[in-house]
Amino acid sequence: MRCGFAVDVGTTNIEISLWNLDSGMILGKKISRNCLYLYGADVVSRILYAHYNGVEVLQRKLIAQLKTEFSQMVREFCGEFAPKSGGFVTGCGDSSFVADCAVFTGNTVMLHFLSGLSVAGFEKAPFTPVSLFGEVSPGDSALASLAKEVILPPCIGAFLGADIVCASLAISELDGGTAADTAQEVHAEPYIVIDIGTNTEIMLVDANGKRTACSAAAGPAFEGGGLSVDMKGSALVSELARMLDEGIMDETGYIGADDTPGTSDGSEDGEVSCSGRDDVSGNQCTPVEQNFDESGDGDTSDSGGRSISSGNKRRTMLSQQDVRQLQLAKGATAAAVETLLLSVGKGSGAGGSVERDEREKTNAEKCVCEPKNSLENLQENSAEILQENSAESNSLNIKKCFICGNFGNALDISAVKKTGLLPAKLADCAVYAGNAALRGAEAILLSKTAALSHAREIVQKTTVLQLAVSAVFAEKYIKRMNFTAF
């Protein structure tokens, strides 16, 4: 049996699927924490580590983790075909067999770490990666220890990686298309793809097939990184909305000292109360209800924020510091989405060509892919740019907002709107697309040439919006820090 792996090398987590390449059937999936978190919670911290210690250290750690994960998955999911002898293997059969193919998607920096390429080009503008990938790795590279054939899908730029390309590749399948369909876009109406994570990446596709993308450093908070509680993603957004509803937290994210979060209504047994301060950090805290162990053993635990059980429920305390971390991630995500909508909204009906006449572009659009002059352009026109309001972005008439990654699972749309994570109109048409980046990698694993060709086509059709030099983004980021609907 020929085996293959599709891998999403995320900044915070690594998700892997194992496939029988002969039958095209999936054998199993696994998700685990990226071991590089030891060298920093985000790519900037890891780039700094590599600057002083060499990228080879990170590559060795990452490849070692992948080998271990591959080996465990083979033994767990291959059943009677699993190797009988000890030692590391990446295939099904005997201990000398290596997986036929492995496809690794991820952001551009993570793929550089995996490939052992210098990340010095990411340290300062204009941010020049050594490679944007898109090819099969040579057989004599360090990656050859993972599989006979290793494919790294193409990236768009320094901070728009293969993950958003693979996610876009997979989105076409949701409406009945195929990943290899290059003749035309499946969607006849504008849509947007948002991969919320440590590095949030966004791609907008208009009705004419024009793609515009941007990325924002949101930080690891929505993936559970750096928080005192063991929760992530949609649960955190729902909790923030509840805190607003109950007046525990105001729109600025401040948890009032006069509140006594953690006090139940007193009508149930097992009443839980909190003095309003976290015992460990001294920060204001509020309870979050989560499903508790069905055994109801009544255990309590402490992990920075307190965890108190009552009956079959567990309440964890979200601290003021947790809220501030989430606020940074929420502000960056909302501002990036809004800036992207504003940048393409005004001229979206004018043919959709990447090379539209300069007179037809909005002020914000004029900074797209012009890093040298964009800051000057934006400063000169900042007053006009800020007048390109939501009315213009609404002219895009976006019908679907695909939310990708582990973040969107069980996402409460009302909570998304209330906290201002996304514009209300996008939240209303949100579709949870799961880990679309991994599905795109799987499509490449199974169809190779056709899907990889489509991925390259996506890259070629995409225009990059540079948020780092955008006065619009800077203004929106400050505004969207507040937990208010828009």
C-alpha positions in Angstrom: 0.0 0.0 0.0 1.3 3.4 -1.0 0.9 6.0 1.8 1.0 9.8 1.8 0.7 12.6 4.3 -0.9 16.1 4.0 0.4 18.5 6.7 -0.7 21.9 7.8 2.3 23.3 9.6 0.6 26.1 11.5 2.4 28.6 13.8 0.6 27.2 16.8 -0.6 23.7 15.8 0.3 21.1 13.3 -2.5 19.0 11.7 -1.7 15.9 9.7 -3.8 13.5 7.6 -2.6 10.1 6.5 -3.9 8.7 3.2 -3.9 5.4 1.2 -2.8 6.7 -2.1 -3.9 3.5 -3.9 -7.5 3.9 -2.9 -7.7 7.6 -2.3 -9.1 6.9 1.2 -8.1 8.8 4.4 -6.7 6.6 7.1 -6.6 9.1 10.0 -5.9 12.6 11.3 -3.9 14.1 14.1 -3.4 17.5 15.6 -0.6 18.5 18.0 1.2 21.6 19.3 4.0 22.9 17.0 7.2 22.2 19.0 8.6 25.6 17.9 6.4 27.3 20.4 9.4 26.8 22.7 11.2 29.4 20.6 8.4 32.0 20.6 4.6 32.1 20.3 4.7 33.9 16.9 6.9 33.8 13.8 8.6 37.2 14.7 9.9 35.7 17.9 11.2 32.6 16.0 12.8 34.7 13.3 14.7 36.5 16.1 15.8 33.2 17.6 17.0 32.0 14.2 19.0 35.2 13.8 21.1 34.4 16.8 21.1 30.6 16.8 20.6 29.6 13.1 17.6 28.3 11.3 19.0 24.8 11.3 18.1 24.4 15.0 14.5 25.0 14.3 14.5 22.8 11.2 15.9 19.8 13.1 13.3 20.2 15.9 10.5 20.5 13.4 11.6 17.5 11.2 12.1 15.4 14.4 8.5 16.2 15.5 7.1 15.3 12.1 9.0 12.0 12.0 7.6 11.1 15.4 4.0 12.1 14.4 4.2 10.2 11.1 5.5 7.1 12.9 2.7 7.2 15.5 0.0 7.7 12.9 1.3 4.7 10.8 1.2 2.5 13.8 -2.2 3.7 14.9 -4.1 3.9 11.6 -2.5 1.3 9.3 -3.8 -1.7 11.2 -2.5 -5.0 9.7 -0.2 -3.0 7.4 1.7 -1.3 10.2 5.4 -2.2 10.5 6.2 -4.9 13.0 9.7 -3.9 13.8 10.9 -0.9 15.8 12.5 2.3 14.6 11.1 5.2 12.6 9.2 4.6 9.4 7.0 6.9 7.3 5.2 4.3 5.3 2.9 1.3 5.7 4.5 -2.1 5.2 8.0 -2.8 6.4 10.5 -0.8 8.4 12.5 0.2 5.3 9.5 1.7 3.4 9.2 5.5 3.2 6.0 7.4 2.4 5.6 7.9 -1.3 4.5 11.6 -0.9 4.1 14.3 1.7 2.6 17.8 1.0 3.3 20.5 3.5 1.3 23.7 3.6 1.8 26.6 6.0 2.8 30.3 6.1 5.9 31.3 4.2 8.0 31.6 7.4 7.1 28.2 8.6 7.9 26.6 5.3 11.3 28.3 5.4 12.0 26.8 8.9 10.9 23.4 7.5 13.2 23.7 4.5 16.1 25.1 6.5 16.2 28.3 4.4 17.4 31.6 5.9 14.7 33.8 7.4 16.9 36.9 7.4 14.8 38.4 4.6 11.8 38.5 7.0 13.5 40.7 9.5 12.8 44.1 7.8 11.1 45.7 4.8 10.8 45.0 2.0 10.6 41.4 3.4 12.2 39.1 0.8 11.8 35.4 1.2 14.5 33.1 -0.2 11.7 31.1 -1.9 8.0 31.2 -2.6 8.1 27.4 -3.2 5.6 25.7 -5.5 7.8 22.9 -6.6 8.7 19.4 -5.5 11.7 19.4 -3.1 14.9 17.8 -4.4 15.5 14.2 -3.2 18.8 15.1 -1.5 17.2 17.7 0.8 16.7 17.2 4.5 13.0 16.7 3.8 13.8 13.5 1.9 13.8 11.8 5.3 10.1 12.5 5.6 9.0 11.1 2.2 10.2 10.0 -1.2 8.5 13.0 -2.8 7.9 16.2 -0.9 5.7 19.0 -2.2 5.6 22.6 -0.8 2.7 24.5 -2.4 3.3 28.0 -3.7 3.2 31.1 -1.4 2.0 34.6 -2.5 4.4 36.6 -0.5 6.4 37.0 2.7 3.3 36.9 4.9 0.7 35.3 2.6 1.7 31.7 2.5 0.7 28.4 1.0 -2.0 28.0 3.7 -4.2 30.7 2.2 -3.5 29.4 -1.3 -4.4 25.9 -0.3 -7.5 27.2 1.5 -8.6 29.0 -1.6 -7.9 25.9 -3.6 -10.2 23.8 -1.3 -13.0 26.4 -1.2 -14.1 25.6 -4.8 -15.0 22.1 -3.6 -17.6 23.4 -1.2 -19.9 24.5 -4.0 -19.5 21.4 -6.1 -16.3 22.3 -8.0 -13.0 20.4 -7.9 -9.6 21.6 -6.7 -8.2 21.0 -10.2 -10.9 23.0 -12.0 -8.9 25.8 -13.7 -11.3 26.7 -16.4 -13.3 29.2 -14.3 -14.1 30.1 -10.7 -16.9 28.0 -9.2 -18.3 31.1 -7.5 -20.1 33.6 -9.8 -20.5 36.0 -6.9 -17.9 37.8 -4.7 -16.7 35.9 -1.7 -14.0 36.2 1.0 -11.8 33.6 2.6 -10.5 34.3 6.1 -8.0 32.1 7.8 -8.0 33.3 11.4 -4.9 32.3 13.3 -1.6 33.6 14.7 -1.1 35.2 11.3 -4.5 35.9 9.9 -4.7 35.7 6.1 -7.6 37.0 4.0 -8.4 36.7 0.3 -11.2 38.5 -1.5 -12.4 37.2 -4.9 -14.7 39.5 -6.8 -17.3 38.5 -9.4 -14.7 38.7 -12.2 -12.3 36.4 -10.5 -9.9 39.2 -9.4 -8.2 38.2 -6.1 -6.8 40.6 -3.5 -5.2 39.4 -0.3 -3.6 40.7 2.9 -2.4 39.4 6.2 -2.3 40.7 9.7 -0.2 39.6 12.7 -3.1 38.7 15.1 -1.0 36.8 17.6 -1.8 33.3 19.1 -4.6 34.3 21.5 -7.5 32.9 19.5 -5.6 29.6 19.2 -5.2 29.5 23.0 -1.6 30.7 23.0 -0.5 33.0 25.9 -3.8 32.7 27.8 -4.4 31.5 31.3 -7.3 29.3 30.3 -7.6 26.1 28.3 -10.0 27.4 25.6 -9.7 28.7 22.1 -11.4 30.1 19.1 -15.2 30.3 19.0 -15.5 29.6 22.8 -13.5 32.7 23.6 -15.5 34.9 21.2 -18.8 33.6 22.8 -17.4 34.3 26.3 -16.4 37.9 25.3 -19.9 38.5 24.0 -21.4 37.1 27.3 -19.2 39.4 29.3 -20.5 42.4 27.3 -24.1 41.2 27.7 -23.8 40.9 31.4 -22.0 44.1 31.9 -18.9 42.3 33.3 -16.7 44.0 30.7 -17.3 47.3 28.9 -16.7 48.0 25.2 -13.0 49.0 25.9 -12.3 45.5 27.3 -12.1 46.8 30.9 -13.4 44.5 33.6 -14.8 46.8 36.3 -13.4 46.5 39.8 -16.9 46.8 41.2 -18.1 43.6 39.4 -18.1 40.3 41.2 -17.7 37.9 38.3 -18.0 34.3 39.2 -21.1 34.6 41.3 -24.0 32.5 40.1 -27.6 33.5 40.4 -27.8 31.7 43.8 -30.7 29.5 42.7 -28.6 26.4 42.1 -26.6 24.2 44.4 -22.8 24.4 44.1 -22.8 28.2 43.9 -19.4 29.5 42.8 -18.1 32.9 43.7 -15.0 34.9 42.9 -13.7 37.9 44.7 -13.2 39.6 41.4 -9.4 39.1 41.4 -7.5 36.1 40.0 -5.6 34.4 42.8 -2.5 33.7 40.7 -2.1 36.8 38.6 -4.0 39.4 40.5 -6.0 40.2 37.4 -9.7 40.8 37.2 -11.4 37.6 36.2 -14.8 36.2 35.0 -16.2 32.7 34.8 -16.5 30.8 31.6 -18.7 27.7 31.6 -17.4 24.6 29.7 -18.4 21.0 29.6 -16.8 19.2 32.5 -15.7 15.6 32.8 -18.8 13.4 32.8 -17.5 11.5 35.7 -18.4 14.6 37.9 -15.5 13.9 40.1 -15.5 17.5 41.3 -11.7 18.0 40.7 -10.4 21.6 40.7 -7.3 22.8 38.8 -5.3 25.9 38.5 -3.6 27.0 35.2 -2.9 30.7 35.6 -6.7 31.4 35.5 -8.6 29.4 38.1 -10.7 26.4 37.2 -13.6 25.6 39.6 -16.0 22.7 39.1 -19.6 22.7 40.2 -21.8 19.6 39.5 -21.0 18.6 35.9 -19.8 22.1 34.9 -16.5 23.8 35.1 -16.0 27.5 35.3 -12.7 29.0 34.3 -11.6 32.5 35.0 -10.8 34.8 32.1 -8.4 37.4 33.4 -8.0 41.1 32.3 -4.7 40.1 30.7 -6.4 37.4 28.7 -9.0 40.0 27.4 -6.2 42.3 26.4 -4.5 39.6 24.4 -7.8 38.7 22.7 -8.4 42.4 22.0 -5.2 42.7 20.0 -6.0 39.6 17.9 -9.6 40.8 17.4 -8.6 44.4 16.5 -6.0 43.2 13.9 -8.4 40.8 12.3 -11.3 43.2 12.1 -9.1 46.0 10.8 -7.5 43.9 8.1 -10.9 42.7 6.8 -12.3 46.2 6.8 -9.2 47.7 5.1 -9.4 45.0 2.4 -13.0 45.6 1.7 -12.4 49.4 1.5 -9.4 48.9 -0.8 -11.4 47.1 -3.5 -15.0 48.0 -2.9 -15.2 51.2 -5.0 -13.9 49.8 -8.2 -15.1 46.2 -7.9 -17.6 46.6 -10.8 -15.2 48.1 -13.3 -14.1 45.0 -15.1 -12.1 43.3 -12.2 -8.8 43.4 -14.0 -5.7 43.6 -11.9 -4.3 46.3 -14.2 -7.3 48.7 -14.1 -6.7 52.3 -15.2 -5.2 54.3 -12.3 -8.1 56.7 -12.4 -10.5 54.0 -11.5 -8.7 52.9 -8.3 -9.7 53.9 -4.9 -7.1 55.8 -2.8 -6.5 52.7 -0.7 -6.0 50.5 -3.8 -3.2 52.7 -5.0 -1.0 51.3 -2.2 -1.5 47.7 -3.4 1.9 46.2 -4.3 3.6 49.5 -4.3 5.6 49.3 -1.0 8.1 51.9 -2.0 5.6 54.7 -2.5 2.6 53.5 -0.7 3.3 55.2 2.6 3.8 58.5 0.9 0.6 58.0 -1.2 -1.4 57.2 1.9 -0.2 60.1 3.9 -1.0 62.5 1.2 -4.5 61.1 0.7 -5.3 59.8 4.2 -8.3 62.1 4.6 -9.8 60.9 1.3 -9.1 57.3 2.1 -11.0 57.4 5.4 -14.0 58.7 3.5 -14.1 55.4 1.5 -16.5 54.0 4.0 -18.5 50.9 4.5 -21.0 52.0 1.9 -18.4 51.5 -0.8 -17.2 48.2 0.6 -20.8 47.0 0.6 -20.9 47.5 -3.2 -19.0 44.2 -3.4 -22.2 42.4 -2.5 -20.3 39.5 -0.9 -22.5 36.4 -0.7 -20.3 34.1 1.3 -17.6 34.6 4.0 -15.6 31.4 4.4 -14.0 31.1 7.8 -11.1 28.6 7.8 -9.0 27.0 10.4 -9.8 25.4 13.8 -11.0 28.8 15.0 -14.4 28.7 13.4 -15.7 25.5 14.8 -19.1 26.1 16.4 -18.8 29.8 15.9 -21.6 31.9 17.3 -22.5 34.5 14.6 -24.3 36.7 17.1 -21.1 36.8 19.2 -19.0 37.6 16.2 -21.2 40.6 15.4 -21.5 41.8 19.0 -17.7 41.8 19.6 -17.0 43.3 16.3 -14.7 40.5 15.1 -16.1 40.8 11.6 -18.5 43.3 10.0 -22.1 42.4 10.6 -22.8 41.8 6.9 -19.9 39.3 6.6 -20.9 37.6 9.8 -24.4 37.0 8.4 -23.1 35.2 5.4 -20.4 33.3 7.2 -19.7 29.7 6.3 -17.4 27.5 8.5 -14.9 25.9 6.1 -12.9 23.9 8.6 -9.2 23.5 8.0 -9.4 24.4 4.3 -5.6 24.8 4.1 -5.2 21.1 5.0 -7.9 20.1 2.5 -6.1 22.0 -0.2 -2.9 20.1 0.7 -4.8 16.9 0.5 -6.1 17.8 -3.0 -2.5 18.3 -4.1 -1.5 15.0 -2.5 -4.2 13.1 -4.4 -4.2 14.9 -7.7 -0.7 16.4 -7.8 -0.2 18.0 -11.2 -3.7 19.4 -11.7 -4.2 20.8 -8.2 -0.6 22.2 -8.0 -1.2 23.9 -11.3 -4.4 25.5 -10.0 -2.5 26.7 -6.9 0.1 28.4 -9.0 -2.7 30.0 -11.0 -4.2 31.4 -7.7 -0.9 33.0 -6.8 -0.6 34.6 -10.3 -4.1 36.1 -10.1 -3.6 37.6 -6.6 -2.8 41.2 -5.9 -1.3 41.9 -2.4 -2.5 44.7 -0.2 0.3 45.9 2.0 -1.2 46.6 5.5 2.2 47.4 7.1 2.3 50.8 5.2 -1.5 51.4 5.2 -2.8 54.5 7.0 -6.2 53.0 6.6 -5.3 49.9 8.5 -3.5 51.9 11.3 -6.7 54.0 11.8 -9.0 51.0 11.7 -6.9 49.0 14.0 -7.2 51.5 16.8 -10.9 51.9 16.2 -11.6 48.1 16.0 -9.8 47.5 19.3 -13.1 48.2 21.0 -15.7 45.4 21.3 -18.4 47.1 19.3 -20.5 45.9 16.3 -20.0 47.6 12.9 
